């Protein structure tokens, strides 16, 4: 067991690109579930749309993409996420909350299964179950950090940099700078919106939509705006993931991804601007810590033969238990107000 | 605001420019028959029918509600009062019928649009927004808020002044309803009666022309009841129209100018509280036609095999002749 390696891997993961992906997804869910009370269980679908939008539009024509710029790819992702929100919202938002949950979970699975199907491999050049890769080159070629440091981008991207226990490649550092910037923009946007009368209407819809309606608020319209806004945030999670991996892979967007983002949100505290950010970081830190421990134990041959093959599932088992304990003993999460959460029980 | 200049609580109402008498005064001397037309109706329903499967919950031929007056809608449990409320405010859609507010038809209109036109309702089970503070509940009621649109919401400068004036109005209302000391509490921490008050105050934030209260007294303690009564009366004094559903007969007789009685989905009587109180059809609908003999029968061990008549139509007619 190499504990120093576990420490380095865990600390590095805590602020790394994959943590950002979950933070962005959870920020979107915070708009949906935290502020508006919409049970969107299909955030992975929005993430998939984000990842594939940028992949299909920006991948070179040689691999079947459109060969357009990365900017256009990101724009396409955003537009596609807006359209997806409208498509899901129009039939379901007028129904009760649980219908939205069922529809969104189904839609996200449909998206994933269509993307990985042979049909879309042939007709939409999605690459089937192996996905699309090789579209993020321009992002790394234009690494601003390298330019600031006066180092050629290729060399900077390949170099490992470390500060204390944090170790990142130049490549990941660049993703992190851009990713955390996007997180900050969304956090400021959320803060501005939620202290405004607009945010008050969203929270009133969460509490009781008939009351909002009886006061002349167009509940359907507000729910749609919230679904679009949070969906776009989720799409950015997919965009960051796709660019970081230089790969859009359908099975990154299984429903589990949505639930892991929910876990991050609940851990941090819903309906708080900082909730999904701190929750996402802590959650992903714990997750990678357990993954690293399991990996080390595996290589040290510490598991009995019967467990060894499935040891990779253990982190999920622990996280599941941890989430249950959290909901029982601190339902408000890190930032929430327990009194506020318990108002529901009255 | 339908400023019916200076109508006072006991006032006999004012004459509108069109020569119609609005307010409670317009109800004086009206023939207390079902569907009687009012001098200045604000809300009119015609042939409204709502069926749930095979059950006809509401079947109202014609009813008019007088502007500037307090009208009570009463009836036994299951009479369809709340359903009728839901239909009038477009929270539910009837199978048949038309209804209009200020002469504008409301059929097929979304409930929030109805609210924006000045017809505000409250709910039987209060719908305060538990995780919003009292003052935020109040602010939500204000109409035409610039900051409630997505892009303008981002720029505080565009809505700060409006928010301030809304807050001042909200604070005034909270003082009037004696809730100013709870300003910063979560609405979920309030008692049932306080929630009723908050819901009414919040409804007033919209400056409604017509306010429809669904059982404002349910679950309110007697001490609070009196102040709630005064608040309802003061709405009329401001020139607003009030329609309320209520089981508390003291309240009905105390404050209403006109009473509409429903039973089994139909309107069986209307008139002033005194007229309705004397109406045999109403007494029967509430208590069963043999309510006086009921107790006697039990005491004397002589249980009569009668059934409660289904009362419809003319309230002045004794129901026993035809309804069997």
Contacts between the chains, C-beta under 8 A, distances in Angstrom:
chain1	res1	chain2	res2	distance
A	189	B	154	7.5
A	192	B	153	7.3
A	192	B	154	5.0
A	192	B	156	7.8
A	193	B	150	7.7
A	193	B	153	5.6
A	193	B	154	6.7
A	196	B	147	4.8
A	196	B	148	8.0
A	196	B	153	3.7
A	196	B	154	7.2
A	196	B	156	7.2
A	196	B	159	6.9
A	197	B	139	7.2
A	197	B	145	4.7
A	197	B	146	7.9
A	197	B	147	3.5
A	197	B	148	4.5
A	197	B	153	6.5
A	197	B	159	6.3
A	197	B	163	6.7
A	198	B	147	6.2
A	198	B	148	5.3
A	198	B	149	6.8
A	198	B	150	6.0
A	198	B	153	3.6
A	199	B	153	7.1
A	200	B	132	7.2
A	200	B	136	6.0
A	200	B	139	6.6
A	200	B	140	5.7
A	200	B	148	7.8
A	201	B	140	6.9
A	201	B	148	5.5
A	203	B	129	7.2
A	203	B	131	7.0
A	203	B	132	6.0
A	203	B	136	8.0
A	204	B	129	4.9
A	204	B	132	6.5
A	204	B	140	5.2
A	206	B	131	7.7
A	207	B	129	3.8
A	207	B	130	5.8
A	207	B	131	5.8
A	207	B	132	6.5
A	208	B	127	4.5
A	208	B	128	7.9
A	208	B	129	6.0
A	210	B	91	7.1
A	210	B	123	7.0
A	210	B	127	5.9
A	211	B	123	7.5
A	211	B	127	3.8
A	211	B	128	7.3
A	211	B	129	6.1
A	212	B	112	7.9
A	212	B	140	7.4
A	213	B	91	7.5
A	213	B	111	4.9
A	213	B	112	5.0
A	213	B	115	7.1
A	214	B	89	7.4
A	214	B	91	7.8
A	214	B	111	6.9
A	214	B	112	8.0
A	214	B	115	5.8
A	214	B	120	6.6
A	214	B	121	5.5
A	214	B	122	7.4
A	214	B	123	7.3
A	214	B	127	7.4
A	214	B	203	7.7
A	215	B	112	7.9
A	215	B	115	6.1
A	215	B	120	7.3
A	215	B	140	6.1
A	215	B	141	5.3
A	215	B	143	8.0
A	215	B	202	7.1
A	215	B	203	7.6
A	215	B	205	7.8
A	215	B	206	6.0
A	216	B	112	5.1
A	216	B	113	7.8
A	216	B	115	3.7
A	216	B	116	4.3
A	216	B	120	7.9
A	216	B	143	5.7
A	216	B	206	6.3
A	217	B	112	5.7
A	217	B	140	7.7
A	217	B	148	7.5
A	218	B	110	7.6
A	218	B	112	5.2
A	219	B	112	6.7
A	225	B	150	5.6
A	339	B	186	7.5
A	340	B	131	5.5
A	340	B	186	6.6
A	343	B	130	4.7
A	343	B	131	5.8
A	343	B	186	5.8
A	343	B	188	3.4
A	343	B	189	7.1
A	344	B	130	7.1
A	344	B	188	7.8
A	346	B	130	7.5
A	346	B	188	5.9
